[in-house]
């Protein structure tokens, strides 16, 4: 089981690296800039969850309503 987890971790690192490289090439940014932008987006999402956890949980409790509102 530990070996499987190790290889899954390796695959995850490779995939994240590939994503960051692709994003940096498509935007002509460096990998560090793309990683910083992704981190900032994750921080904004986390702050929104901390600010209003009930609203964030509401999306999870009612995924059909969230999907409908996202499509509109």
Predicted model as a PDB file, atoms N, CA, C, CB and O in Angstrom, pLDDT in the B-factor column:
MODEL        1                                                                  
ATOM      1  N   UNK A   1       0.829  -1.194   0.000  1.00 83.00           N  
ATOM      2  CA  UNK A   1       0.000   0.000   0.000  1.00 83.00           C  
ATOM      3  C   UNK A   1       0.872   1.257   0.000  1.00 83.00           C  
ATOM      4  CB  UNK A   1      -0.943  -0.001   1.214  1.00 83.00           C  
ATOM      5  O   UNK A   1       0.552   2.239  -0.669  1.00 83.00           O  
ATOM      6  N   UNK A   2       1.951   1.221   0.735  1.00 85.00           N  
ATOM      7  CA  UNK A   2       2.843   2.380   0.768  1.00 85.00           C  
ATOM      8  C   UNK A   2       3.468   2.622  -0.599  1.00 85.00           C  
ATOM      9  CB  UNK A   2       3.940   2.185   1.822  1.00 85.00           C  
ATOM     10  O   UNK A   2       3.648   3.771  -1.002  1.00 85.00           O  
ATOM     11  N   UNK A   3       3.794   1.567  -1.306  1.00 86.00           N  
ATOM     12  CA  UNK A   3       4.379   1.710  -2.642  1.00 86.00           C  
ATOM     13  C   UNK A   3       3.379   2.322  -3.606  1.00 86.00           C  
ATOM     14  CB  UNK A   3       4.856   0.352  -3.172  1.00 86.00           C  
ATOM     15  O   UNK A   3       3.743   3.156  -4.436  1.00 86.00           O  
ATOM     16  N   UNK A   4       2.129   1.915  -3.503  1.00 88.00           N  
ATOM     17  CA  UNK A   4       1.082   2.482  -4.358  1.00 88.00           C  
ATOM     18  C   UNK A   4       0.929   3.968  -4.075  1.00 88.00           C  
ATOM     19  CB  UNK A   4      -0.264   1.751  -4.141  1.00 88.00           C  
ATOM     20  O   UNK A   4       0.846   4.772  -5.004  1.00 88.00           O  
ATOM     21  N   UNK A   5       0.892   4.337  -2.804  1.00 88.00           N  
ATOM     22  CA  UNK A   5       0.775   5.746  -2.446  1.00 88.00           C  
ATOM     23  C   UNK A   5       1.975   6.548  -2.945  1.00 88.00           C  
ATOM     24  CB  UNK A   5       0.637   5.897  -0.932  1.00 88.00           C  
ATOM     25  O   UNK A   5       1.819   7.679  -3.406  1.00 88.00           O  
ATOM     26  N   UNK A   6       3.148   5.977  -2.858  1.00 87.00           N  
ATOM     27  CA  UNK A   6       4.350   6.647  -3.347  1.00 87.00           C  
ATOM     28  C   UNK A   6       4.239   6.912  -4.844  1.00 87.00           C  
ATOM     29  CB  UNK A   6       5.600   5.804  -3.046  1.00 87.00           C  
ATOM     30  O   UNK A   6       4.517   8.022  -5.297  1.00 87.00           O  
ATOM     31  N   UNK A   7       3.834   5.903  -5.615  1.00 86.00           N  
ATOM     32  CA  UNK A   7       3.732   6.083  -7.057  1.00 86.00           C  
ATOM     33  C   UNK A   7       2.598   7.032  -7.430  1.00 86.00           C  
ATOM     34  CB  UNK A   7       3.529   4.742  -7.736  1.00 86.00           C  
ATOM     35  O   UNK A   7       2.727   7.784  -8.396  1.00 86.00           O  
ATOM     36  N   UNK A   8       1.509   7.015  -6.701  1.00 90.00           N  
ATOM     37  CA  UNK A   8       0.437   7.978  -6.951  1.00 90.00           C  
ATOM     38  C   UNK A   8       0.922   9.399  -6.673  1.00 90.00           C  
ATOM     39  CB  UNK A   8      -0.795   7.652  -6.083  1.00 90.00           C  
ATOM     40  O   UNK A   8       0.580  10.327  -7.406  1.00 90.00           O  
ATOM     41  N   UNK A   9       1.704   9.570  -5.633  1.00 88.00           N  
ATOM     42  CA  UNK A   9       2.283  10.881  -5.346  1.00 88.00           C  
ATOM     43  C   UNK A   9       3.203  11.336  -6.463  1.00 88.00           C  
ATOM     44  CB  UNK A   9       3.043  10.850  -4.030  1.00 88.00           C  
ATOM     45  O   UNK A   9       3.183  12.502  -6.858  1.00 88.00           O  
ATOM     46  N   UNK A  10       4.009  10.415  -6.971  1.00 86.00           N  
ATOM     47  CA  UNK A  10       4.912  10.750  -8.090  1.00 86.00           C  
ATOM     48  C   UNK A  10       4.113  11.166  -9.320  1.00 86.00           C  
ATOM     49  CB  UNK A  10       5.825   9.547  -8.435  1.00 86.00           C  
ATOM     50  O   UNK A  10       4.456  12.144  -9.984  1.00 86.00           O  
ATOM     51  N   UNK A  11       3.058  10.431  -9.622  1.00 90.00           N  
ATOM     52  CA  UNK A  11       2.216  10.766 -10.769  1.00 90.00           C  
ATOM     53  C   UNK A  11       1.578  12.139 -10.565  1.00 90.00           C  
ATOM     54  CB  UNK A  11       1.126   9.689 -10.982  1.00 90.00           C  
ATOM     55  O   UNK A  11       1.496  12.930 -11.505  1.00 90.00           O  
ATOM     56  N   UNK A  12       1.132  12.422  -9.358  1.00 89.00           N  
ATOM     57  CA  UNK A  12       0.544  13.730  -9.070  1.00 89.00           C  
ATOM     58  C   UNK A  12       1.527  14.863  -9.289  1.00 89.00           C  
ATOM     59  CB  UNK A  12       0.034  13.769  -7.651  1.00 89.00           C  
ATOM     60  O   UNK A  12       1.179  15.891  -9.869  1.00 89.00           O  
ATOM     61  N   UNK A  13       2.748  14.678  -8.827  1.00 88.00           N  
ATOM     62  CA  UNK A  13       3.776  15.706  -9.014  1.00 88.00           C  
ATOM     63  C   UNK A  13       4.056  15.916 -10.500  1.00 88.00           C  
ATOM     64  CB  UNK A  13       5.075  15.317  -8.275  1.00 88.00           C  
ATOM     65  O   UNK A  13       4.194  17.051 -10.955  1.00 88.00           O  
ATOM     66  N   UNK A  14       4.140  14.827 -11.248  1.00 89.00           N  
ATOM     67  CA  UNK A  14       4.384  14.940 -12.685  1.00 89.00           C  
ATOM     68  C   UNK A  14       3.239  15.681 -13.369  1.00 89.00           C  
ATOM     69  CB  UNK A  14       4.567  13.546 -13.312  1.00 89.00           C  
ATOM     70  O   UNK A  14       3.472  16.548 -14.211  1.00 89.00           O  
ATOM     71  N   UNK A  15       2.016  15.344 -13.013  1.00 91.00           N  
ATOM     72  CA  UNK A  15       0.864  15.987 -13.653  1.00 91.00           C  
ATOM     73  C   UNK A  15       0.789  17.473 -13.308  1.00 91.00           C  
ATOM     74  CB  UNK A  15      -0.434  15.289 -13.233  1.00 91.00           C  
ATOM     75  O   UNK A  15       0.515  18.295 -14.182  1.00 91.00           O  
ATOM     76  N   UNK A  16       1.027  17.821 -12.064  1.00 88.00           N  
ATOM     77  CA  UNK A  16       1.010  19.232 -11.673  1.00 88.00           C  
ATOM     78  C   UNK A  16       2.111  19.998 -12.415  1.00 88.00           C  
ATOM     79  CB  UNK A  16       1.190  19.377 -10.137  1.00 88.00           C  
ATOM     80  O   UNK A  16       1.899  21.130 -12.850  1.00 88.00           O  
ATOM     81  N   UNK A  17       3.271  19.385 -12.554  1.00 86.00           N  
ATOM     82  CA  UNK A  17       4.364  20.016 -13.291  1.00 86.00           C  
ATOM     83  C   UNK A  17       3.975  20.225 -14.744  1.00 86.00           C  
ATOM     84  CB  UNK A  17       5.639  19.168 -13.200  1.00 86.00           C  
ATOM     85  O   UNK A  17       4.243  21.281 -15.318  1.00 86.00           O  
ATOM     86  N   UNK A  18       3.341  19.215 -15.343  1.00 88.00           N  
ATOM     87  CA  UNK A  18       2.917  19.347 -16.743  1.00 88.00           C  
ATOM     88  C   UNK A  18       1.886  20.464 -16.893  1.00 88.00           C  
ATOM     89  CB  UNK A  18       2.333  18.015 -17.261  1.00 88.00           C  
ATOM     90  O   UNK A  18       1.946  21.238 -17.848  1.00 88.00           O  
ATOM     91  N   UNK A  19       0.945  20.552 -15.959  1.00 87.00           N  
ATOM     92  CA  UNK A  19      -0.078  21.593 -16.013  1.00 87.00           C  
ATOM     93  C   UNK A  19       0.556  22.971 -15.903  1.00 87.00           C  
ATOM     94  CB  UNK A  19      -1.112  21.394 -14.898  1.00 87.00           C  
ATOM     95  O   UNK A  19       0.232  23.869 -16.680  1.00 87.00           O  
ATOM     96  N   UNK A  20       1.458  23.143 -14.942  1.00 83.00           N  
ATOM     97  CA  UNK A  20       2.114  24.438 -14.759  1.00 83.00           C  
ATOM     98  C   UNK A  20       2.945  24.819 -15.980  1.00 83.00           C  
ATOM     99  CB  UNK A  20       2.999  24.411 -13.513  1.00 83.00           C  
ATOM    100  O   UNK A  20       2.956  25.981 -16.386  1.00 83.00           O  
ATOM    101  N   UNK A  21       3.639  23.849 -16.565  1.00 82.00           N  
ATOM    102  CA  UNK A  21       4.427  24.137 -17.769  1.00 82.00           C  
ATOM    103  C   UNK A  21       3.523  24.545 -18.920  1.00 82.00           C  
ATOM    104  CB  UNK A  21       5.269  22.918 -18.168  1.00 82.00           C  
ATOM    105  O   UNK A  21       3.841  25.486 -19.646  1.00 82.00           O  
ATOM    106  N   UNK A  22       2.397  23.851 -19.100  1.00 83.00           N  
ATOM    107  CA  UNK A  22       1.473  24.172 -20.184  1.00 83.00           C  
ATOM    108  C   UNK A  22       0.883  25.567 -19.982  1.00 83.00           C  
ATOM    109  CB  UNK A  22       0.349  23.119 -20.268  1.00 83.00           C  
ATOM    110  O   UNK A  22       0.799  26.354 -20.925  1.00 83.00           O  
ATOM    111  N   UNK A  23       0.475  25.868 -18.747  1.00 79.00           N  
ATOM    112  CA  UNK A  23      -0.086  27.185 -18.471  1.00 79.00           C  
ATOM    113  C   UNK A  23       0.943  28.279 -18.706  1.00 79.00           C  
ATOM    114  CB  UNK A  23      -0.604  27.253 -17.039  1.00 79.00           C  
ATOM    115  O   UNK A  23       0.610  29.336 -19.243  1.00 79.00           O  
ATOM    116  N   UNK A  24       2.176  28.041 -18.316  1.00 76.00           N  
ATOM    117  CA  UNK A  24       3.199  29.072 -18.492  1.00 76.00           C  
ATOM    118  C   UNK A  24       3.521  29.264 -19.966  1.00 76.00           C  
ATOM    119  CB  UNK A  24       4.472  28.710 -17.717  1.00 76.00           C  
ATOM    120  O   UNK A  24       3.786  30.387 -20.393  1.00 76.00           O  
ATOM    121  N   UNK A  25       3.504  28.206 -20.743  1.00 76.00           N  
ATOM    122  CA  UNK A  25       3.780  28.335 -22.163  1.00 76.00           C  
ATOM    123  C   UNK A  25       2.635  29.015 -22.897  1.00 76.00           C  
ATOM    124  CB  UNK A  25       4.049  26.975 -22.769  1.00 76.00           C  
ATOM    125  O   UNK A  25       2.874  29.794 -23.820  1.00 76.00           O  
ATOM    126  N   UNK A  26       1.402  28.737 -22.508  1.00 76.00           N  
ATOM    127  CA  UNK A  26       0.265  29.327 -23.200  1.00 76.00           C  
ATOM    128  C   UNK A  26       0.108  30.810 -22.865  1.00 76.00           C  
ATOM    129  CB  UNK A  26      -1.009  28.575 -22.845  1.00 76.00           C  
ATOM    130  O   UNK A  26      -0.444  31.564 -23.666  1.00 76.00           O  
ATOM    131  N   UNK A  27       0.577  31.235 -21.711  1.00 73.00           N  
ATOM    132  CA  UNK A  27       0.466  32.637 -21.304  1.00 73.00           C  
ATOM    133  C   UNK A  27       1.787  33.380 -21.401  1.00 73.00           C  
ATOM    134  CB  UNK A  27      -0.056  32.725 -19.893  1.00 73.00           C  
ATOM    135  O   UNK A  27       1.842  34.580 -21.134  1.00 73.00           O  
ATOM    136  N   UNK A  28       2.849  32.686 -21.779  1.00 71.00           N  
ATOM    137  CA  UNK A  28       4.189  33.255 -21.817  1.00 71.00           C  
ATOM    138  C   UNK A  28       4.634  33.760 -20.447  1.00 71.00           C  
ATOM    139  CB  UNK A  28       4.245  34.385 -22.825  1.00 71.00           C  
ATOM    140  O   UNK A  28       5.380  34.734 -20.348  1.00 71.00           O  
ATOM    141  N   UNK A  29       4.169  33.088 -19.389  1.00 68.00           N  
ATOM    142  CA  UNK A  29       4.583  33.390 -18.026  1.00 68.00           C  
ATOM    143  C   UNK A  29       5.594  32.341 -17.581  1.00 68.00           C  
ATOM    144  CB  UNK A  29       3.361  33.432 -17.061  1.00 68.00           C  
ATOM    145  O   UNK A  29       5.722  31.282 -18.195  1.00 68.00           O  
ATOM    146  N   UNK A  30       6.299  32.648 -16.520  1.00 75.00           N  
ATOM    147  CA  UNK A  30       7.187  31.642 -15.947  1.00 75.00           C  
ATOM    148  C   UNK A  30       6.359  30.700 -15.076  1.00 75.00           C  
ATOM    149  CB  UNK A  30       8.334  32.307 -15.119  1.00 75.00           C  
ATOM    150  O   UNK A  30       5.242  31.033 -14.678  1.00 75.00           O  
ATOM    151  N   UNK A  31       6.899  29.551 -14.789  1.00 74.00           N  
ATOM    152  CA  UNK A  31       6.197  28.580 -13.947  1.00 74.00           C  
ATOM    153  C   UNK A  31       5.951  29.165 -12.569  1.00 74.00           C  
ATOM    154  CB  UNK A  31       6.997  27.270 -13.837  1.00 74.00           C  
ATOM    155  O   UNK A  31       4.909  28.907 -11.967  1.00 74.00           O  
ATOM    156  N   UNK A  32       6.886  29.940 -12.062  1.00 78.00           N  
ATOM    157  CA  UNK A  32       6.715  30.554 -10.735  1.00 78.00           C  
ATOM    158  C   UNK A  32       5.534  31.533 -10.742  1.00 78.00           C  
ATOM    159  CB  UNK A  32       8.015  31.287 -10.303  1.00 78.00           C  
ATOM    160  O   UNK A  32       4.776  31.597  -9.775  1.00 78.00           O  
ATOM    161  N   UNK A  33       5.379  32.293 -11.828  1.00 79.00           N  
ATOM    162  CA  UNK A  33       4.266  33.238 -11.902  1.00 79.00           C  
ATOM    163  C   UNK A  33       2.926  32.502 -11.952  1.00 79.00           C  
ATOM    164  CB  UNK A  33       4.417  34.146 -13.133  1.00 79.00           C  
ATOM    165  O   UNK A  33       1.966  32.908 -11.297  1.00 79.00           O  
ATOM    166  N   UNK A  34       2.867  31.425 -12.725  1.00 75.00           N  
ATOM    167  CA  UNK A  34       1.633  30.644 -12.818  1.00 75.00           C  
ATOM    168  C   UNK A  34       1.314  30.015 -11.468  1.00 75.00           C  
ATOM    169  CB  UNK A  34       1.753  29.552 -13.908  1.00 75.00           C  
ATOM    170  O   UNK A  34       0.159  30.021 -11.042  1.00 75.00           O  
ATOM    171  N   UNK A  35       2.325  29.472 -10.790  1.00 80.00           N  
ATOM    172  CA  UNK A  35       2.108  28.875  -9.472  1.00 80.00           C  
ATOM    173  C   UNK A  35       1.620  29.926  -8.478  1.00 80.00           C  
ATOM    174  CB  UNK A  35       3.402  28.217  -8.959  1.00 80.00           C  
ATOM    175  O   UNK A  35       0.752  29.648  -7.651  1.00 80.00           O  
ATOM    176  N   UNK A  36       2.179  31.130  -8.560  1.00 85.00           N  
ATOM    177  CA  UNK A  36       1.750  32.216  -7.669  1.00 85.00           C  
ATOM    178  C   UNK A  36       0.293  32.584  -7.940  1.00 85.00           C  
ATOM    179  CB  UNK A  36       2.656  33.457  -7.845  1.00 85.00           C  
ATOM    180  O   UNK A  36      -0.478  32.792  -7.003  1.00 85.00           O  
ATOM    181  N   UNK A  37      -0.088  32.666  -9.214  1.00 82.00           N  
ATOM    182  CA  UNK A  37      -1.473  32.994  -9.553  1.00 82.00           C  
ATOM    183  C   UNK A  37      -2.428  31.909  -9.058  1.00 82.00           C  
ATOM    184  CB  UNK A  37      -1.624  33.177 -11.071  1.00 82.00           C  
ATOM    185  O   UNK A  37      -3.498  32.215  -8.532  1.00 82.00           O  
ATOM    186  N   UNK A  38      -2.042  30.640  -9.225  1.00 82.00           N  
ATOM    187  CA  UNK A  38      -2.877  29.549  -8.735  1.00 82.00           C  
ATOM    188  C   UNK A  38      -3.001  29.582  -7.219  1.00 82.00           C  
ATOM    189  CB  UNK A  38      -2.312  28.210  -9.182  1.00 82.00           C  
ATOM    190  O   UNK A  38      -4.075  29.319  -6.680  1.00 82.00           O  
ATOM    191  N   UNK A  39      -1.919  29.901  -6.531  1.00 85.00           N  
ATOM    192  CA  UNK A  39      -1.953  29.989  -5.075  1.00 85.00           C  
ATOM    193  C   UNK A  39      -2.854  31.137  -4.616  1.00 85.00           C  
ATOM    194  CB  UNK A  39      -0.535  30.174  -4.520  1.00 85.00           C  
ATOM    195  O   UNK A  39      -3.589  31.005  -3.637  1.00 85.00           O  
ATOM    196  N   UNK A  40      -2.791  32.256  -5.327  1.00 87.00           N  
ATOM    197  CA  UNK A  40      -3.648  33.394  -4.976  1.00 87.00           C  
ATOM    198  C   UNK A  40      -5.118  33.049  -5.176  1.00 87.00           C  
ATOM    199  CB  UNK A  40      -3.279  34.628  -5.816  1.00 87.00           C  
ATOM    200  O   UNK A  40      -5.963  33.434  -4.368  1.00 87.00           O  
ATOM    201  N   UNK A  41      -5.425  32.324  -6.249  1.00 83.00           N  
ATOM    202  CA  UNK A  41      -6.807  31.916  -6.490  1.00 83.00           C  
ATOM    203  C   UNK A  41      -7.290  30.966  -5.394  1.00 83.00           C  
ATOM    204  CB  UNK A  41      -6.938  31.247  -7.870  1.00 83.00           C  
ATOM    205  O   UNK A  41      -8.422  31.077  -4.923  1.00 83.00           O  
ATOM    206  N   UNK A  42      -6.430  30.038  -4.993  1.00 83.00           N  
ATOM    207  CA  UNK A  42      -6.790  29.114  -3.914  1.00 83.00           C  
ATOM    208  C   UNK A  42      -6.990  29.858  -2.600  1.00 83.00           C  
ATOM    209  CB  UNK A  42      -5.710  28.037  -3.748  1.00 83.00           C  
ATOM    210  O   UNK A  42      -7.876  29.512  -1.818  1.00 83.00           O  
ATOM    211  N   UNK A  43      -6.171  30.882  -2.352  1.00 86.00           N  
ATOM    212  CA  UNK A  43      -6.309  31.679  -1.131  1.00 86.00           C  
ATOM    213  C   UNK A  43      -7.629  32.440  -1.130  1.00 86.00           C  
ATOM    214  CB  UNK A  43      -5.132  32.659  -0.989  1.00 86.00           C  
ATOM    215  O   UNK A  43      -8.298  32.523  -0.101  1.00 86.00           O  
ATOM    216  N   UNK A  44      -8.007  33.000  -2.287  1.00 83.00           N  
ATOM    217  CA  UNK A  44      -9.293  33.712  -2.366  1.00 83.00           C  
ATOM    218  C   UNK A  44     -10.448  32.755  -2.094  1.00 83.00           C  
ATOM    219  CB  UNK A  44      -9.467  34.376  -3.754  1.00 83.00           C  
ATOM    220  O   UNK A  44     -11.401  33.106  -1.399  1.00 83.00           O  
ATOM    221  N   UNK A  45     -10.360  31.548  -2.644  1.00 80.00           N  
ATOM    222  CA  UNK A  45     -11.409  30.553  -2.413  1.00 80.00           C  
ATOM    223  C   UNK A  45     -11.482  30.184  -0.939  1.00 80.00           C  
ATOM    224  CB  UNK A  45     -11.160  29.295  -3.261  1.00 80.00           C  
ATOM    225  O   UNK A  45     -12.571  30.098  -0.372  1.00 80.00           O  
ATOM    226  N   UNK A  46     -10.336  29.968  -0.320  1.00 83.00           N  
ATOM    227  CA  UNK A  46     -10.308  29.615   1.100  1.00 83.00           C  
ATOM    228  C   UNK A  46     -10.862  30.744   1.959  1.00 83.00           C  
ATOM    229  CB  UNK A  46      -8.882  29.275   1.538  1.00 83.00           C  
ATOM    230  O   UNK A  46     -11.600  30.494   2.912  1.00 83.00           O  
ATOM    231  N   UNK A  47     -10.511  31.987   1.629  1.00 84.00           N  
ATOM    232  CA  UNK A  47     -11.038  33.124   2.396  1.00 84.00           C  
ATOM    233  C   UNK A  47     -12.553  33.203   2.269  1.00 84.00           C  
ATOM    234  CB  UNK A  47     -10.399  34.442   1.920  1.00 84.00           C  
ATOM    235  O   UNK A  47     -13.240  33.517   3.241  1.00 84.00           O  
ATOM    236  N   UNK A  48     -13.078  32.922   1.085  1.00 80.00           N  
ATOM    237  CA  UNK A  48     -14.525  32.923   0.899  1.00 80.00           C  
ATOM    238  C   UNK A  48     -15.197  31.856   1.726  1.00 80.00           C  
ATOM    239  CB  UNK A  48     -14.869  32.730  -0.554  1.00 80.00           C  
ATOM    240  O   UNK A  48     -16.278  32.079   2.271  1.00 80.00           O  
ATOM    241  N   UNK A  49     -14.572  30.699   1.827  1.00 78.00           N  
ATOM    242  CA  UNK A  49     -15.130  29.618   2.635  1.00 78.00           C  
ATOM    243  C   UNK A  49     -15.093  29.983   4.110  1.00 78.00           C  
ATOM    244  CB  UNK A  49     -14.367  28.308   2.392  1.00 78.00           C  
ATOM    245  O   UNK A  49     -16.046  29.717   4.842  1.00 78.00           O  
ATOM    246  N   UNK A  50     -13.991  30.595   4.553  1.00 83.00           N  
ATOM    247  CA  UNK A  50     -13.873  30.999   5.953  1.00 83.00           C  
ATOM    248  C   UNK A  50     -14.874  32.103   6.272  1.00 83.00           C  
ATOM    249  CB  UNK A  50     -12.440  31.469   6.263  1.00 83.00           C  
ATOM    250  O   UNK A  50     -15.457  32.130   7.356  1.00 83.00           O  
ATOM    251  N   UNK A  51     -15.067  33.007   5.325  1.00 84.00           N  
ATOM    252  CA  UNK A  51     -15.971  34.136   5.544  1.00 84.00           C  
ATOM    253  C   UNK A  51     -17.425  33.671   5.654  1.00 84.00           C  
ATOM    254  CB  UNK A  51     -15.830  35.156   4.408  1.00 84.00           C  
ATOM    255  O   UNK A  51     -18.168  34.165   6.501  1.00 84.00           O  
ATOM    256  N   UNK A  52     -17.835  32.727   4.805  1.00 79.00           N  
ATOM    257  CA  UNK A  52     -19.216  32.262   4.818  1.00 79.00           C  
ATOM    258  C   UNK A  52     -19.258  30.749   4.598  1.00 79.00           C  
ATOM    259  CB  UNK A  52     -20.050  32.992   3.739  1.00 79.00           C  
ATOM    260  O   UNK A  52     -19.569  30.288   3.500  1.00 79.00           O  
ATOM    261  N   UNK A  53     -18.943  29.975   5.647  1.00 75.00           N  
ATOM    262  CA  UNK A  53     -18.896  28.516   5.477  1.00 75.00           C  
ATOM    263  C   UNK A  53     -20.254  27.894   5.185  1.00 75.00           C  
ATOM    264  CB  UNK A  53     -18.321  27.882   6.711  1.00 75.00           C  
ATOM    265  O   UNK A  53     -20.331  26.856   4.527  1.00 75.00           O  
ATOM    266  N   UNK A  54     -21.323  28.517   5.665  1.00 73.00           N  
ATOM    267  CA  UNK A  54     -22.650  27.956   5.413  1.00 73.00           C  
ATOM    268  C   UNK A  54     -22.991  28.027   3.935  1.00 73.00           C  
ATOM    269  CB  UNK A  54     -23.712  28.693   6.236  1.00 73.00           C  
ATOM    270  O   UNK A  54     -23.582  27.095   3.390  1.00 73.00           O  
ATOM    271  N   UNK A  55     -22.628  29.118   3.283  1.00 72.00           N  
ATOM    272  CA  UNK A  55     -22.881  29.230   1.844  1.00 72.00           C  
ATOM    273  C   UNK A  55     -22.041  28.211   1.080  1.00 72.00           C  
ATOM    274  CB  UNK A  55     -22.575  30.662   1.345  1.00 72.00           C  
ATOM    275  O   UNK A  55     -22.517  27.601   0.122  1.00 72.00           O  
ATOM    276  N   UNK A  56     -20.801  28.030   1.501  1.00 67.00           N  
ATOM    277  CA  UNK A  56     -19.944  27.045   0.845  1.00 67.00           C  
ATOM    278  C   UNK A  56     -20.491  25.641   1.060  1.00 67.00           C  
ATOM    279  CB  UNK A  56     -18.502  27.142   1.372  1.00 67.00           C  
ATOM    280  O   UNK A  56     -20.459  24.821   0.143  1.00 67.00           O  
ATOM    281  N   UNK A  57     -20.987  25.356   2.243  1.00 68.00           N  
ATOM    282  CA  UNK A  57     -21.569  24.042   2.524  1.00 68.00           C  
ATOM    283  C   UNK A  57     -22.882  23.872   1.787  1.00 68.00           C  
ATOM    284  CB  UNK A  57     -21.782  23.854   4.029  1.00 68.00           C  
ATOM    285  O   UNK A  57     -23.240  22.753   1.418  1.00 68.00           O  
ATOM    286  N   UNK A  58     -23.601  24.950   1.567  1.00 65.00           N  
ATOM    287  CA  UNK A  58     -24.861  24.883   0.837  1.00 65.00           C  
ATOM    288  C   UNK A  58     -24.664  24.394  -0.583  1.00 65.00           C  
ATOM    289  CB  UNK A  58     -25.530  26.235   0.824  1.00 65.00           C  
ATOM    290  O   UNK A  58     -25.523  23.699  -1.126  1.00 65.00           O  
ATOM    291  N   UNK A  59     -23.558  24.745  -1.181  1.00 59.00           N  
ATOM    292  CA  UNK A  59     -23.273  24.276  -2.530  1.00 59.00           C  
ATOM    293  C   UNK A  59     -23.096  22.763  -2.514  1.00 59.00           C  
ATOM    294  CB  UNK A  59     -22.012  24.970  -3.101  1.00 59.00           C  
ATOM    295  O   UNK A  59     -23.547  22.069  -3.426  1.00 59.00           O  
ATOM    296  N   UNK A  60     -22.443  22.260  -1.484  1.00 57.00           N  
ATOM    297  CA  UNK A  60     -22.218  20.827  -1.387  1.00 57.00           C  
ATOM    298  C   UNK A  60     -23.505  20.100  -1.030  1.00 57.00           C  
ATOM    299  CB  UNK A  60     -21.138  20.525  -0.355  1.00 57.00           C  
ATOM    300  O   UNK A  60     -23.754  19.001  -1.525  1.00 57.00           O  
ATOM    301  N   UNK A  61     -24.328  20.706  -0.174  1.00 61.00           N  
ATOM    302  CA  UNK A  61     -25.563  20.054   0.243  1.00 61.00           C  
ATOM    303  C   UNK A  61     -26.556  19.946  -0.901  1.00 61.00           C  
ATOM    304  CB  UNK A  61     -26.188  20.807   1.398  1.00 61.00           C  
ATOM    305  O   UNK A  61     -27.331  18.991  -0.958  1.00 61.00           O  
ATOM    306  N   UNK A  62     -26.544  20.905  -1.809  1.00 63.00           N  
ATOM    307  CA  UNK A  62     -27.502  20.919  -2.898  1.00 63.00           C  
ATOM    308  C   UNK A  62     -26.766  21.095  -4.225  1.00 63.00           C  
ATOM    309  CB  UNK A  62     -28.545  22.039  -2.694  1.00 63.00           C  
ATOM    310  O   UNK A  62     -26.825  22.171  -4.820  1.00 63.00           O  
ATOM    311  N   UNK A  63     -26.073  20.056  -4.700  1.00 63.00           N  
ATOM    312  CA  UNK A  63     -25.276  20.205  -5.915  1.00 63.00           C  
ATOM    313  C   UNK A  63     -26.116  20.453  -7.162  1.00 63.00           C  
ATOM    314  CB  UNK A  63     -24.436  18.982  -6.119  1.00 63.00           C  
ATOM    315  O   UNK A  63     -25.643  21.083  -8.107  1.00 63.00           O  
ATOM    316  N   UNK A  64     -27.367  19.963  -7.178  1.00 69.00           N  
ATOM    317  CA  UNK A  64     -28.211  20.177  -8.346  1.00 69.00           C  
ATOM    318  C   UNK A  64     -28.534  21.657  -8.505  1.00 69.00           C  
ATOM    319  CB  UNK A  64     -29.503  19.357  -8.235  1.00 69.00           C  
ATOM    320  O   UNK A  64     -28.489  22.187  -9.615  1.00 69.00           O  
ATOM    321  N   UNK A  65     -28.859  22.327  -7.401  1.00 67.00           N  
ATOM    322  CA  UNK A  65     -29.150  23.755  -7.457  1.00 67.00           C  
ATOM    323  C   UNK A  65     -27.903  24.542  -7.829  1.00 67.00           C  
ATOM    324  CB  UNK A  65     -29.707  24.244  -6.116  1.00 67.00           C  
ATOM    325  O   UNK A  65     -27.983  25.524  -8.567  1.00 67.00           O  
ATOM    326  N   UNK A  66     -26.763  24.121  -7.327  1.00 61.00           N  
ATOM    327  CA  UNK A  66     -25.523  24.803  -7.668  1.00 61.00           C  
ATOM    328  C   UNK A  66     -25.209  24.640  -9.151  1.00 61.00           C  
ATOM    329  CB  UNK A  66     -24.367  24.270  -6.818  1.00 61.00           C  
ATOM    330  O   UNK A  66     -24.744  25.578  -9.799  1.00 61.00           O  
ATOM    331  N   UNK A  67     -25.462  23.451  -9.684  1.00 63.00           N  
ATOM    332  CA  UNK A  67     -25.202  23.218 -11.107  1.00 63.00           C  
ATOM    333  C   UNK A  67     -26.140  24.056 -11.969  1.00 63.00           C  
ATOM    334  CB  UNK A  67     -25.358  21.725 -11.450  1.00 63.00           C  
ATOM    335  O   UNK A  67     -25.724  24.608 -12.988  1.00 63.00           O  
ATOM    336  N   UNK A  68     -27.395  24.151 -11.565  1.00 66.00           N  
ATOM    337  CA  UNK A  68     -28.367  24.953 -12.327  1.00 66.00           C  
ATOM    338  C   UNK A  68     -27.972  26.429 -12.319  1.00 66.00           C  
ATOM    339  CB  UNK A  68     -29.791  24.781 -11.743  1.00 66.00           C  
ATOM    340  O   UNK A  68     -28.032  27.093 -13.353  1.00 66.00           O  
ATOM    341  N   UNK A  69     -27.570  26.941 -11.158  1.00 62.00           N  
ATOM    342  CA  UNK A  69     -27.204  28.345 -11.080  1.00 62.00           C  
ATOM    343  C   UNK A  69     -25.901  28.612 -11.840  1.00 62.00           C  
ATOM    344  CB  UNK A  69     -27.068  28.777  -9.616  1.00 62.00           C  
ATOM    345  O   UNK A  69     -25.708  29.713 -12.355  1.00 62.00           O  
ATOM    346  N   UNK A  70     -25.020  27.638 -11.916  1.00 56.00           N  
ATOM    347  CA  UNK A  70     -23.774  27.803 -12.650  1.00 56.00           C  
ATOM    348  C   UNK A  70     -24.024  27.843 -14.149  1.00 56.00           C  
ATOM    349  CB  UNK A  70     -22.805  26.680 -12.310  1.00 56.00           C  
ATOM    350  O   UNK A  70     -23.295  28.503 -14.889  1.00 56.00           O  
ATOM    351  N   UNK A  71     -25.055  27.136 -14.595  1.00 58.00           N  
ATOM    352  CA  UNK A  71     -25.366  27.106 -16.025  1.00 58.00           C  
ATOM    353  C   UNK A  71     -26.084  28.348 -16.491  1.00 58.00           C  
ATOM    354  CB  UNK A  71     -26.197  25.904 -16.348  1.00 58.00           C  
ATOM    355  O   UNK A  71     -26.107  28.629 -17.690  1.00 58.00           O  
ATOM    356  N   UNK A  72     -26.668  29.096 -15.588  1.00 57.00           N  
ATOM    357  CA  UNK A  72     -27.421  30.298 -15.973  1.00 57.00           C  
ATOM    358  C   UNK A  72     -26.536  31.486 -16.152  1.00 57.00           C  
ATOM    359  CB  UNK A  72     -28.471  30.615 -14.954  1.00 57.00           C  
ATOM    360  O   UNK A  72     -27.018  32.572 -16.476  1.00 57.00           O  
TER     361      UNK A  72                                                      
ENDMDL                                                                          
END                                                                             
